[in-house]
């Protein structure tokens, strides 16, 4: 109901006006009456009416003065001036203070109803404008919440990427929320519950804003059917995580059963709008608004920790916060996906990198498929997939740099850029496509163009291959075949350049590595044999004696065991 106020010094005029208005029909209610401008100003500030009927000429504090004060204090009130005088000065004052309309006494009911109809249209438009402004402010606030939570997650991801490059342990990053803007229209104690939806398969950002808008409009229409109608919300599609939609719920009756019912409705809408299924996660209970960035980070971790075989899930995350927790005191950080972070198909990676080094494009692709099949098992987590894929990018970049090139030179994107693209993906299909269409295609084109190179450059490549993969099965015929060259020709070229044939060079390199490892007592002899590429320990011991003139036992006994 819209509130109406009448200010007139003549009681019978007020009564007549009040009796003319069809209150219930127009959705109006009488808030208060005043006999002069001074009383009218006090009551207006207290009741904040939507619509004000005002007599211009009153003793003392008149309508002209009241209009001037209300223009500053209550600029949105719609004022209809009612006066028994057609004096131009009063009309001019009413216009100057932006009164909505000016009616002369005695009032005619038809004229009054017409003016009220126009005033209600203006009030409806005002409400729509204010509601839209409020929702825009809320959406901006929510995007700020998500940005702060995302900054913490990106700091962790950046630290992880740096640790891959530097070989150091990942460090935790504190989540900062003290500068979060105040919730529009809410006090410092306002509580909210965050609901996060992420696509199970990678989708482009185009169209997701439109889908978020449709969801918001649909939720507005459905508000009476959830949480007994006692709730509000704001939805936003953050630009960082592609396809993601966050919905912040406000209310005192946010029960989990109702949230699950709402999630089913939202999942159905998202499937229809985007063409892919969505998984959703929510906080277990409402929290203070300034805690939402941390909640957002926790919800992301839960979704990133789900198994690849889990689709369209709906769950809750415990997001409790200790009220006595002191600023700056943070719990130790547990890396996302820690439960399966130790799984990595290193042997399959090595097989892939060997074929890359050999320049055998088709075999390289076959080894990549084997590697990725192990990586994308249904029991693997989303985060485990992304971390392992990033590790492969790093290993690939290191090998390319050893060959005096890089991913950026071959494809136009750096290794860190590819790691960021991987981070945006939640499924193995899109991650594999990224490798096949961008990374492997660029690498294969470069390797294909380098096949058939002769002379010292070819020998240097073979030497680098031995240095990087001496623990793998290597043979000169295999290397020559990958370059469509004759093995005898490559052998003669290698001996002419290095002074040693391929087998002797490989053996000498392996034995040299073995002697380095023998300085460390923690390695057993058979372990050293395996680490330098010999599965048969007896054969390794024979080769070792032949090359060094000593048995392994004699050599280790005489070696200086200096800790490194």
LOMAR-842634 format. One record per residue (C-alpha): x, y, z; residue number from 1. Coordinates in Angstrom, 1 decimal, always signed. Layout:
BEGIN
TIFI, X, Y, Z, resi
TIFI, X, Y, Z, NUM
...
END
This chain:
BEGIN
TIFI, X, Y, Z, resi
TIFI, +0.0, +0.0, +0.0, 1
TIFI, +1.2, +3.5, -0.8, 2
TIFI, +1.1, +6.1, +2.0, 3
TIFI, -0.8, +9.3, +1.5, 4
TIFI, -0.5, +12.5, +3.6, 5
TIFI, -2.9, +15.5, +3.6, 6
TIFI, -1.8, +19.0, +4.8, 7
TIFI, -4.5, +21.6, +5.0, 8
TIFI, -5.5, +24.1, +7.7, 9
TIFI, -9.3, +23.5, +7.1, 10
TIFI, -10.6, +20.3, +8.6, 11
TIFI, -13.6, +20.1, +6.4, 12
TIFI, -11.4, +20.4, +3.2, 13
TIFI, -9.3, +17.5, +4.5, 14
TIFI, -12.3, +15.4, +5.2, 15
TIFI, -13.8, +16.1, +1.8, 16
TIFI, -10.6, +15.2, +0.0, 17
TIFI, -10.1, +12.0, +2.0, 18
TIFI, -13.7, +10.9, +1.3, 19
TIFI, -13.3, +11.4, -2.5, 20
TIFI, -10.3, +9.0, -2.8, 21
TIFI, -11.1, +5.3, -3.6, 22
TIFI, -8.4, +4.1, -1.2, 23
TIFI, -8.6, +0.3, -1.5, 24
TIFI, -9.2, +0.4, -5.3, 25
TIFI, -6.0, +2.4, -5.9, 26
TIFI, -3.9, +0.6, -3.2, 27
TIFI, -3.6, +3.7, -1.0, 28
TIFI, -3.7, +4.3, +2.7, 29
TIFI, -3.9, +7.5, +4.8, 30
TIFI, -0.7, +7.9, +6.7, 31
TIFI, -1.4, +11.1, +8.5, 32
TIFI, -3.0, +14.6, +8.4, 33
TIFI, -1.4, +18.0, +9.3, 34
TIFI, -3.0, +21.4, +9.9, 35
TIFI, +0.0, +23.6, +8.9, 36
TIFI, +3.4, +23.4, +7.3, 37
TIFI, +5.4, +23.0, +10.5, 38
TIFI, +3.4, +19.9, +11.6, 39
TIFI, +3.4, +18.7, +8.1, 40
TIFI, +7.2, +18.7, +7.9, 41
TIFI, +7.6, +16.8, +11.1, 42
TIFI, +5.0, +14.2, +10.1, 43
TIFI, +6.4, +13.8, +6.6, 44
TIFI, +9.9, +13.1, +8.0, 45
TIFI, +8.4, +10.5, +10.4, 46
TIFI, +6.0, +8.7, +7.9, 47
TIFI, +7.8, +9.3, +4.6, 48
TIFI, +4.7, +9.4, +2.5, 49
TIFI, +4.7, +8.5, -1.2, 50
TIFI, +2.0, +11.0, -2.1, 51
TIFI, +1.3, +14.4, -0.5, 52
TIFI, -1.7, +16.7, -0.9, 53
TIFI, -0.7, +20.2, +0.1, 54
TIFI, -2.7, +23.4, +0.6, 55
TIFI, -0.4, +26.3, -0.5, 56
TIFI, -1.9, +29.1, +1.7, 57
TIFI, -1.9, +28.4, +5.4, 58
TIFI, -1.2, +30.5, +8.4, 59
TIFI, +2.4, +30.6, +9.6, 60
TIFI, +4.5, +27.9, +8.0, 61
TIFI, +2.7, +27.8, +4.5, 62
TIFI, +2.8, +25.4, +1.6, 63
TIFI, +5.5, +27.3, -0.2, 64
TIFI, +8.0, +26.8, +2.6, 65
TIFI, +7.1, +23.2, +3.1, 66
TIFI, +7.7, +22.5, -0.6, 67
TIFI, +11.1, +24.0, -0.3, 68
TIFI, +12.1, +21.8, +2.7, 69
TIFI, +10.6, +18.6, +1.2, 70
TIFI, +12.5, +19.2, -2.0, 71
TIFI, +15.7, +18.7, +0.0, 72
TIFI, +14.6, +16.1, +2.7, 73
TIFI, +12.2, +13.9, +0.7, 74
TIFI, +12.9, +14.6, -3.0, 75
TIFI, +11.0, +11.4, -4.2, 76
TIFI, +7.6, +12.3, -2.7, 77
TIFI, +5.0, +13.1, -5.3, 78
TIFI, +3.3, +16.4, -4.3, 79
TIFI, -0.2, +17.5, -5.5, 80
TIFI, -0.9, +21.1, -4.6, 81
TIFI, -4.5, +21.9, -3.7, 82
TIFI, -5.5, +25.5, -3.3, 83
TIFI, -8.5, +27.7, -3.4, 84
TIFI, -6.5, +30.5, -5.1, 85
TIFI, -5.6, +30.6, -8.8, 86
TIFI, -2.9, +33.1, -7.9, 87
TIFI, +0.0, +32.8, -10.4, 88
TIFI, +2.6, +33.3, -7.7, 89
TIFI, +1.5, +30.1, -6.0, 90
TIFI, +1.4, +28.2, -9.2, 91
TIFI, +4.9, +29.5, -10.0, 92
TIFI, +6.2, +28.4, -6.6, 93
TIFI, +4.7, +24.9, -7.0, 94
TIFI, +6.4, +24.5, -10.4, 95
TIFI, +9.7, +25.8, -9.1, 96
TIFI, +9.7, +23.1, -6.3, 97
TIFI, +8.7, +20.5, -8.9, 98
TIFI, +5.2, +19.8, -7.6, 99
TIFI, +3.6, +17.0, -9.6, 100
TIFI, +0.3, +18.8, -10.3, 101
TIFI, -1.8, +21.8, -9.2, 102
TIFI, -5.5, +21.4, -8.4, 103
TIFI, -8.0, +24.2, -7.6, 104
TIFI, -10.7, +24.1, -5.0, 105
TIFI, -13.4, +23.0, -5.0, 106
TIFI, -12.1, +19.7, -6.2, 107
TIFI, -13.9, +17.6, -8.8, 108
TIFI, -13.8, +13.8, -8.1, 109
TIFI, -13.2, +12.9, -11.8, 110
TIFI, -10.3, +15.4, -12.0, 111
TIFI, -8.8, +14.1, -8.7, 112
TIFI, -9.0, +10.4, -9.9, 113
TIFI, -7.3, +11.4, -13.1, 114
TIFI, -4.4, +13.1, -11.3, 115
TIFI, -4.1, +10.2, -8.9, 116
TIFI, -3.8, +7.8, -11.8, 117
TIFI, -1.0, +9.8, -13.3, 118
TIFI, +0.7, +10.1, -10.0, 119
TIFI, +0.6, +6.3, -9.4, 120
TIFI, +2.3, +5.8, -12.8, 121
TIFI, +5.0, +8.1, -11.7, 122
TIFI, +5.4, +6.3, -8.4, 123
TIFI, +5.5, +2.9, -10.1, 124
TIFI, +8.3, +4.1, -12.4, 125
TIFI, +10.1, +5.6, -9.4, 126
TIFI, +9.9, +2.3, -7.6, 127
TIFI, +11.2, +0.4, -10.6, 128
TIFI, +14.1, +2.8, -11.0, 129
TIFI, +14.9, +2.6, -7.3, 130
TIFI, +14.7, -1.2, -7.3, 131
TIFI, +16.9, -1.4, -10.4, 132
TIFI, +19.4, +0.9, -8.8, 133
TIFI, +19.4, -1.1, -5.6, 134
TIFI, +19.8, -4.4, -7.5, 135
TIFI, +22.7, -2.8, -9.5, 136
TIFI, +24.4, -1.8, -6.3, 137
TIFI, +23.8, -5.2, -4.8, 138
TIFI, +25.2, -6.9, -8.0, 139
TIFI, +28.3, -4.6, -7.9, 140
TIFI, +28.8, -5.5, -4.2, 141
TIFI, +28.5, -9.2, -4.9, 142
TIFI, +31.0, -9.0, -7.8, 143
TIFI, +33.4, -7.3, -5.4, 144
TIFI, +32.8, -10.2, -2.9, 145
TIFI, +33.6, -12.7, -5.6, 146
TIFI, +36.6, -10.8, -6.9, 147
TIFI, +38.1, -10.7, -3.4, 148
TIFI, +37.6, -14.5, -3.0, 149
TIFI, +39.0, -15.1, -6.5, 150
TIFI, +42.1, -13.0, -5.7, 151
TIFI, +42.9, -15.3, -2.9, 152
TIFI, +42.4, -18.4, -5.1, 153
TIFI, +44.5, -16.9, -7.9, 154
TIFI, +47.3, -16.0, -5.4, 155
TIFI, +47.3, -19.7, -4.5, 156
TIFI, +47.4, -20.8, -8.1, 157
TIFI, +50.1, -18.3, -9.0, 158
TIFI, +52.2, -19.5, -6.1, 159
TIFI, +51.7, -23.1, -7.3, 160
TIFI, +52.7, -22.1, -10.8, 161
TIFI, +55.8, -20.3, -9.5, 162
TIFI, +56.6, -23.3, -7.3, 163
TIFI, +56.6, -25.6, -10.3, 164
TIFI, +59.0, -23.3, -12.0, 165
TIFI, +61.3, -22.8, -9.0, 166
TIFI, +60.9, -26.2, -7.4, 167
TIFI, +59.8, -24.8, -4.0, 168
TIFI, +56.9, -25.5, -1.7, 169
TIFI, +53.7, -23.6, -2.2, 170
TIFI, +53.0, -20.9, +0.4, 171
TIFI, +49.6, -19.8, +1.7, 172
TIFI, +48.1, -16.5, +1.0, 173
TIFI, +45.9, -14.7, +3.6, 174
TIFI, +42.4, -13.7, +2.5, 175
TIFI, +41.7, -10.1, +3.1, 176
TIFI, +38.1, -8.9, +3.6, 177
TIFI, +38.5, -5.8, +5.8, 178
TIFI, +38.0, -3.4, +2.8, 179
TIFI, +34.8, -5.0, +1.6, 180
TIFI, +32.3, -2.3, +0.9, 181
TIFI, +29.2, -2.3, +3.1, 182
TIFI, +26.2, -4.3, +1.9, 183
TIFI, +23.8, -1.8, +0.1, 184
TIFI, +20.7, -1.3, +2.3, 185
TIFI, +22.0, -3.7, +5.0, 186
TIFI, +23.6, -3.1, +8.4, 187
TIFI, +26.9, -4.5, +9.6, 188
TIFI, +25.2, -7.4, +11.1, 189
TIFI, +23.4, -8.6, +8.0, 190
TIFI, +23.7, -12.2, +7.2, 191
TIFI, +23.6, -13.9, +3.9, 192
TIFI, +24.0, -17.4, +2.3, 193
TIFI, +26.0, -17.9, -0.9, 194
TIFI, +25.0, -20.4, -3.6, 195
TIFI, +27.5, -21.1, -6.3, 196
TIFI, +26.8, -22.8, -9.6, 197
TIFI, +29.5, -24.0, -12.0, 198
TIFI, +29.2, -25.7, -15.4, 199
TIFI, +30.3, -29.4, -15.5, 200
TIFI, +31.7, -28.8, -19.0, 201
TIFI, +33.6, -25.7, -20.2, 202
TIFI, +31.5, -23.1, -21.9, 203
TIFI, +32.4, -19.7, -23.3, 204
TIFI, +31.4, -16.5, -21.4, 205
TIFI, +29.2, -15.3, -24.3, 206
TIFI, +25.6, -15.6, -23.3, 207
TIFI, +26.2, -16.3, -19.6, 208
TIFI, +25.2, -12.7, -18.6, 209
TIFI, +22.0, -13.1, -20.5, 210
TIFI, +21.4, -16.5, -18.7, 211
TIFI, +22.1, -14.8, -15.4, 212
TIFI, +19.6, -12.1, -16.2, 213
TIFI, +16.9, -14.6, -17.1, 214
TIFI, +17.5, -16.5, -13.8, 215
TIFI, +17.2, -13.3, -11.8, 216
TIFI, +13.9, -12.4, -13.5, 217
TIFI, +12.6, -15.9, -12.9, 218
TIFI, +13.6, -15.8, -9.3, 219
TIFI, +11.8, -12.5, -8.8, 220
TIFI, +8.6, -14.2, -10.1, 221
TIFI, +9.2, -17.2, -7.9, 222
TIFI, +9.9, -15.4, -4.7, 223
TIFI, +6.6, -16.1, -3.1, 224
TIFI, +7.1, -19.9, -3.5, 225
TIFI, +10.3, -20.3, -1.6, 226
TIFI, +11.2, -19.6, +2.0, 227
TIFI, +7.6, -18.5, +2.7, 228
TIFI, +8.3, -15.5, +0.6, 229
TIFI, +10.5, -13.9, +3.3, 230
TIFI, +13.7, -13.6, +1.4, 231
TIFI, +15.6, -11.6, -1.2, 232
TIFI, +18.5, -12.3, -3.4, 233
TIFI, +21.1, -11.0, -5.9, 234
TIFI, +22.7, -12.9, -8.8, 235
TIFI, +25.9, -12.2, -10.7, 236
TIFI, +28.1, -13.9, -13.3, 237
TIFI, +31.7, -13.1, -12.5, 238
TIFI, +33.9, -12.4, -15.5, 239
TIFI, +36.8, -14.5, -14.2, 240
TIFI, +35.4, -18.0, -13.9, 241
TIFI, +33.7, -18.7, -17.2, 242
TIFI, +30.1, -19.9, -17.0, 243
TIFI, +29.9, -19.5, -13.2, 244
TIFI, +26.9, -17.9, -11.5, 245
TIFI, +26.7, -16.8, -7.8, 246
TIFI, +23.5, -16.2, -6.0, 247
TIFI, +23.5, -14.5, -2.6, 248
TIFI, +20.4, -15.1, -0.5, 249
TIFI, +19.1, -12.9, +2.3, 250
TIFI, +16.5, -14.0, +4.8, 251
TIFI, +15.7, -15.5, +8.2, 252
TIFI, +14.2, -18.8, +6.9, 253
TIFI, +16.9, -20.2, +4.6, 254
TIFI, +16.4, -23.9, +5.4, 255
TIFI, +18.6, -26.4, +3.5, 256
TIFI, +15.5, -28.4, +2.3, 257
TIFI, +14.2, -25.2, +0.6, 258
TIFI, +17.7, -24.4, -0.8, 259
TIFI, +17.9, -27.8, -2.4, 260
TIFI, +14.5, -27.3, -3.9, 261
TIFI, +15.6, -23.9, -5.3, 262
TIFI, +18.9, -25.5, -6.6, 263
TIFI, +16.9, -28.1, -8.6, 264
TIFI, +14.9, -25.3, -10.2, 265
TIFI, +18.1, -23.4, -11.0, 266
TIFI, +19.9, -26.4, -12.4, 267
TIFI, +17.0, -27.1, -14.7, 268
TIFI, +17.0, -23.4, -16.0, 269
TIFI, +20.8, -23.4, -16.4, 270
TIFI, +20.8, -26.6, -18.4, 271
TIFI, +18.1, -25.1, -20.7, 272
TIFI, +19.9, -21.8, -21.1, 273
TIFI, +23.5, -23.0, -21.6, 274
TIFI, +23.1, -26.5, -22.9, 275
TIFI, +25.3, -28.1, -20.1, 276
TIFI, +24.7, -29.4, -16.7, 277
TIFI, +25.6, -27.4, -13.6, 278
TIFI, +26.9, -28.4, -10.2, 279
TIFI, +25.9, -26.3, -7.2, 280
TIFI, +27.2, -25.8, -3.7, 281
TIFI, +26.1, -23.6, -0.9, 282
TIFI, +27.2, -22.5, +2.6, 283
TIFI, +25.7, -24.7, +5.3, 284
TIFI, +24.2, -21.6, +7.0, 285
TIFI, +24.1, -17.8, +6.6, 286
TIFI, +27.2, -15.9, +7.6, 287
TIFI, +28.1, -12.2, +8.1, 288
TIFI, +28.4, -10.3, +4.8, 289
TIFI, +32.1, -9.5, +5.3, 290
TIFI, +32.8, -13.3, +5.6, 291
TIFI, +31.5, -14.1, +2.1, 292
TIFI, +34.8, -13.8, +0.2, 293
TIFI, +36.2, -16.6, +2.4, 294
TIFI, +33.0, -18.6, +1.9, 295
TIFI, +33.3, -18.1, -1.8, 296
TIFI, +36.8, -19.5, -1.7, 297
TIFI, +35.6, -22.5, +0.3, 298
TIFI, +32.8, -23.2, -2.2, 299
TIFI, +35.2, -23.1, -5.1, 300
TIFI, +37.5, -25.5, -3.3, 301
TIFI, +34.6, -28.0, -2.8, 302
TIFI, +33.6, -27.8, -6.4, 303
TIFI, +37.2, -28.2, -7.5, 304
TIFI, +37.6, -31.2, -5.2, 305
TIFI, +34.7, -33.2, -6.8, 306
TIFI, +35.5, -36.2, -8.9, 307
TIFI, +35.4, -35.9, -12.6, 308
TIFI, +32.6, -38.5, -12.6, 309
TIFI, +30.4, -36.4, -10.5, 310
TIFI, +28.0, -34.3, -12.5, 311
TIFI, +25.1, -32.0, -11.5, 312
TIFI, +25.8, -32.3, -7.8, 313
TIFI, +24.2, -30.3, -5.1, 314
TIFI, +25.8, -30.0, -1.7, 315
TIFI, +26.6, -27.9, +1.4, 316
TIFI, +29.9, -26.7, +2.8, 317
TIFI, +30.5, -26.0, +6.5, 318
TIFI, +31.6, -22.4, +6.6, 319
TIFI, +31.8, -21.7, +10.3, 320
TIFI, +33.9, -18.8, +11.6, 321
TIFI, +35.1, -18.4, +15.1, 322
TIFI, +33.9, -15.0, +16.4, 323
TIFI, +36.9, -14.6, +18.6, 324
TIFI, +39.3, -15.1, +15.8, 325
TIFI, +41.8, -12.3, +15.9, 326
TIFI, +42.7, -10.3, +12.7, 327
TIFI, +45.8, -11.7, +11.1, 328
TIFI, +45.4, -15.1, +12.6, 329
TIFI, +44.9, -17.7, +9.8, 330
TIFI, +44.6, -21.4, +9.8, 331
TIFI, +47.3, -23.4, +8.0, 332
TIFI, +46.4, -23.7, +4.3, 333
TIFI, +45.6, -27.1, +2.9, 334
TIFI, +46.2, -27.2, -0.8, 335
TIFI, +43.2, -28.0, -2.9, 336
TIFI, +43.0, -31.5, -4.1, 337
TIFI, +45.7, -32.6, -1.6, 338
TIFI, +44.1, -36.0, -1.3, 339
TIFI, +45.1, -37.0, -4.8, 340
TIFI, +47.8, -34.5, -5.5, 341
TIFI, +50.5, -37.2, -5.2, 342
TIFI, +49.1, -39.1, -8.2, 343
TIFI, +50.9, -38.2, -11.4, 344
TIFI, +51.6, -40.6, -14.3, 345
TIFI, +55.3, -39.6, -14.5, 346
TIFI, +56.3, -42.7, -16.6, 347
TIFI, +53.7, -41.8, -19.2, 348
TIFI, +54.9, -38.2, -19.2, 349
TIFI, +58.4, -39.4, -19.8, 350
TIFI, +57.3, -41.6, -22.7, 351
TIFI, +55.5, -38.6, -24.2, 352
TIFI, +58.5, -36.3, -23.8, 353
TIFI, +60.8, -38.9, -25.3, 354
TIFI, +58.7, -39.1, -28.5, 355
TIFI, +58.5, -35.3, -28.5, 356
TIFI, +62.3, -35.2, -28.3, 357
TIFI, +62.6, -37.8, -31.0, 358
TIFI, +60.4, -35.8, -33.3, 359
TIFI, +58.0, -38.7, -33.9, 360
TIFI, +54.7, -36.7, -34.1, 361
TIFI, +52.3, -39.6, -34.5, 362
TIFI, +53.9, -41.5, -31.6, 363
TIFI, +54.0, -38.4, -29.5, 364
TIFI, +50.2, -38.0, -30.0, 365
TIFI, +49.7, -41.6, -29.1, 366
TIFI, +51.7, -41.3, -25.9, 367
TIFI, +49.8, -38.1, -25.0, 368
TIFI, +46.5, -40.0, -25.3, 369
TIFI, +47.8, -42.7, -23.0, 370
TIFI, +49.0, -40.0, -20.5, 371
TIFI, +45.7, -38.2, -20.6, 372
TIFI, +43.6, -41.3, -20.2, 373
TIFI, +45.3, -41.9, -16.9, 374
TIFI, +44.9, -38.2, -16.0, 375
TIFI, +41.1, -38.2, -16.7, 376
TIFI, +40.0, -41.2, -14.7, 377
TIFI, +36.5, -40.7, -13.2, 378
TIFI, +38.0, -41.0, -9.7, 379
TIFI, +40.3, -38.0, -10.3, 380
TIFI, +39.2, -34.6, -9.0, 381
TIFI, +38.7, -31.5, -11.1, 382
TIFI, +41.6, -29.8, -9.3, 383
TIFI, +43.8, -32.9, -9.6, 384
TIFI, +43.2, -32.8, -13.4, 385
TIFI, +44.1, -29.2, -13.7, 386
TIFI, +47.2, -29.4, -11.5, 387
TIFI, +48.5, -32.5, -13.4, 388
TIFI, +47.7, -30.8, -16.8, 389
TIFI, +49.7, -27.7, -15.6, 390
TIFI, +52.6, -30.0, -14.6, 391
TIFI, +52.7, -31.4, -18.1, 392
TIFI, +52.7, -27.9, -19.5, 393
TIFI, +55.7, -27.1, -17.3, 394
TIFI, +57.5, -30.3, -18.3, 395
TIFI, +56.9, -29.6, -21.9, 396
TIFI, +58.1, -26.0, -21.6, 397
TIFI, +61.3, -27.2, -19.9, 398
TIFI, +62.0, -29.6, -22.8, 399
TIFI, +61.3, -27.0, -25.4, 400
TIFI, +63.7, -24.5, -23.6, 401
TIFI, +66.4, -27.2, -23.7, 402
TIFI, +65.9, -27.2, -27.5, 403
TIFI, +66.3, -23.3, -27.5, 404
TIFI, +62.6, -22.6, -28.1, 405
TIFI, +59.4, -22.2, -26.0, 406
TIFI, +55.7, -22.5, -26.1, 407
TIFI, +55.3, -18.8, -26.6, 408
TIFI, +57.6, -18.9, -29.6, 409
TIFI, +55.7, -21.8, -31.1, 410
TIFI, +52.1, -20.9, -30.3, 411
TIFI, +52.0, -17.3, -29.2, 412
TIFI, +51.1, -18.1, -25.6, 413
TIFI, +53.4, -18.6, -22.6, 414
TIFI, +53.3, -21.6, -20.3, 415
TIFI, +51.8, -19.5, -17.6, 416
TIFI, +49.0, -18.4, -20.0, 417
TIFI, +48.2, -22.0, -20.8, 418
TIFI, +48.1, -22.8, -17.0, 419
TIFI, +45.6, -20.0, -16.6, 420
TIFI, +43.5, -21.4, -19.5, 421
TIFI, +43.6, -24.8, -17.8, 422
TIFI, +42.5, -23.3, -14.5, 423
TIFI, +39.3, -22.0, -16.2, 424
TIFI, +38.3, -25.5, -17.2, 425
TIFI, +36.4, -28.0, -15.1, 426
TIFI, +36.3, -31.0, -17.3, 427
TIFI, +38.8, -33.3, -19.0, 428
TIFI, +37.2, -32.9, -22.4, 429
TIFI, +38.0, -29.2, -22.7, 430
TIFI, +41.5, -29.6, -21.1, 431
TIFI, +42.4, -32.3, -23.7, 432
TIFI, +41.0, -30.2, -26.5, 433
TIFI, +43.2, -27.3, -25.4, 434
TIFI, +46.3, -29.4, -25.6, 435
TIFI, +45.4, -31.0, -28.9, 436
TIFI, +44.2, -27.9, -30.7, 437
TIFI, +46.7, -25.3, -29.4, 438
TIFI, +49.7, -26.9, -27.7, 439
TIFI, +50.4, -30.2, -29.4, 440
TIFI, +49.5, -28.8, -32.9, 441
TIFI, +52.1, -26.0, -32.5, 442
TIFI, +54.7, -28.3, -31.1, 443
TIFI, +54.1, -31.0, -33.8, 444
TIFI, +54.4, -28.4, -36.6, 445
TIFI, +57.7, -27.3, -35.2, 446
TIFI, +59.0, -30.8, -34.7, 447
TIFI, +57.8, -31.8, -38.2, 448
TIFI, +59.7, -28.9, -39.8, 449
TIFI, +62.9, -29.9, -37.9, 450
TIFI, +63.0, -33.5, -39.1, 451
TIFI, +65.8, -34.3, -41.5, 452
TIFI, +68.3, -31.8, -40.2, 453
TIFI, +71.9, -33.0, -40.5, 454
TIFI, +75.3, -32.2, -39.2, 455
TIFI, +76.3, -30.9, -35.9, 456
TIFI, +72.7, -29.6, -35.1, 457
TIFI, +71.4, -33.2, -35.4, 458
TIFI, +74.2, -34.5, -33.2, 459
TIFI, +73.5, -31.8, -30.5, 460
TIFI, +69.9, -32.8, -30.5, 461
TIFI, +70.9, -36.5, -29.9, 462
TIFI, +73.2, -35.5, -27.1, 463
TIFI, +70.5, -33.5, -25.4, 464
TIFI, +68.2, -36.4, -25.8, 465
TIFI, +70.7, -38.6, -24.0, 466
TIFI, +71.2, -36.0, -21.2, 467
TIFI, +67.5, -35.7, -20.6, 468
TIFI, +66.4, -39.3, -21.0, 469
TIFI, +69.4, -41.5, -20.3, 470
TIFI, +67.2, -43.5, -17.9, 471
TIFI, +64.8, -44.4, -20.8, 472
TIFI, +65.3, -47.1, -23.5, 473
TIFI, +67.2, -45.3, -26.4, 474
TIFI, +68.5, -46.7, -29.6, 475
TIFI, +70.1, -45.1, -32.6, 476
TIFI, +67.8, -46.9, -35.2, 477
TIFI, +64.8, -45.5, -33.3, 478
TIFI, +66.2, -41.9, -33.4, 479
TIFI, +67.2, -42.2, -37.1, 480
TIFI, +63.8, -43.7, -38.1, 481
TIFI, +61.9, -40.8, -36.4, 482
TIFI, +63.9, -38.4, -38.7, 483
TIFI, +63.5, -40.6, -41.8, 484
TIFI, +67.2, -41.0, -41.9, 485
TIFI, +69.5, -44.0, -42.4, 486
TIFI, +70.8, -45.4, -39.1, 487
TIFI, +74.3, -46.1, -40.4, 488
TIFI, +74.5, -42.5, -41.7, 489
TIFI, +73.4, -41.1, -38.3, 490
TIFI, +75.9, -43.4, -36.6, 491
TIFI, +78.8, -42.3, -38.7, 492
TIFI, +77.8, -38.6, -38.3, 493
TIFI, +77.6, -39.0, -34.5, 494
TIFI, +81.0, -40.7, -34.2, 495
TIFI, +82.7, -38.1, -36.5, 496
TIFI, +81.3, -35.3, -34.4, 497
TIFI, +81.8, -36.7, -30.9, 498
TIFI, +84.7, -39.2, -31.4, 499
TIFI, +82.5, -42.0, -29.9, 500
TIFI, +79.8, -44.2, -31.3, 501
TIFI, +76.3, -43.8, -30.0, 502
TIFI, +76.2, -46.9, -27.7, 503
TIFI, +79.5, -46.1, -26.0, 504
TIFI, +78.5, -42.4, -25.6, 505
TIFI, +75.2, -43.4, -24.0, 506
TIFI, +76.9, -46.0, -21.8, 507
TIFI, +79.6, -43.6, -20.6, 508
TIFI, +77.0, -41.0, -19.8, 509
TIFI, +75.0, -43.6, -17.7, 510
TIFI, +78.0, -44.8, -15.9, 511
TIFI, +79.0, -41.3, -15.1, 512
TIFI, +75.6, -40.6, -13.6, 513
TIFI, +75.8, -43.9, -11.7, 514
TIFI, +79.1, -42.9, -10.1, 515
TIFI, +77.5, -39.6, -8.9, 516
TIFI, +74.7, -41.5, -7.3, 517
TIFI, +77.1, -43.9, -5.6, 518
TIFI, +78.4, -41.1, -3.4, 519
TIFI, +75.0, -41.3, -1.6, 520
TIFI, +74.8, -44.3, +0.8, 521
TIFI, +71.0, -44.2, +0.8, 522
TIFI, +70.8, -45.6, -2.7, 523
TIFI, +71.1, -49.3, -3.1, 524
TIFI, +73.1, -50.7, -6.0, 525
TIFI, +70.0, -52.1, -7.8, 526
TIFI, +68.2, -48.7, -7.4, 527
TIFI, +71.1, -46.9, -9.0, 528
TIFI, +71.0, -49.4, -11.9, 529
TIFI, +67.3, -48.6, -12.5, 530
TIFI, +67.8, -44.8, -12.2, 531
TIFI, +70.4, -44.8, -15.0, 532
TIFI, +68.4, -47.0, -17.3, 533
TIFI, +69.4, -50.6, -16.6, 534
TIFI, +66.7, -53.0, -15.5, 535
TIFI, +69.1, -56.0, -15.3, 536
TIFI, +71.4, -55.4, -12.4, 537
TIFI, +73.8, -58.2, -13.3, 538
TIFI, +74.3, -56.7, -16.8, 539
TIFI, +74.8, -53.2, -15.2, 540
TIFI, +77.5, -54.5, -12.8, 541
TIFI, +79.3, -56.1, -15.8, 542
TIFI, +79.2, -52.9, -17.8, 543
TIFI, +80.3, -50.9, -14.7, 544
TIFI, +83.4, -53.0, -14.2, 545
TIFI, +84.3, -52.9, -17.9, 546
TIFI, +84.1, -49.1, -18.0, 547
TIFI, +85.7, -48.3, -14.6, 548
TIFI, +88.0, -51.3, -14.0, 549
TIFI, +86.4, -51.8, -10.6, 550
TIFI, +83.5, -53.8, -9.2, 551
TIFI, +80.6, -51.7, -7.8, 552
TIFI, +81.5, -52.8, -4.3, 553
TIFI, +85.2, -51.8, -4.6, 554
TIFI, +84.2, -48.5, -6.2, 555
TIFI, +81.7, -47.6, -3.4, 556
TIFI, +84.1, -48.7, -0.8, 557
TIFI, +86.8, -46.4, -2.0, 558
TIFI, +84.5, -43.5, -2.9, 559
TIFI, +84.4, -40.5, -0.6, 560
TIFI, +81.0, -40.3, +1.0, 561
TIFI, +80.7, -36.6, +1.2, 562
TIFI, +77.2, -35.3, +2.0, 563
TIFI, +75.9, -33.0, -0.7, 564
END
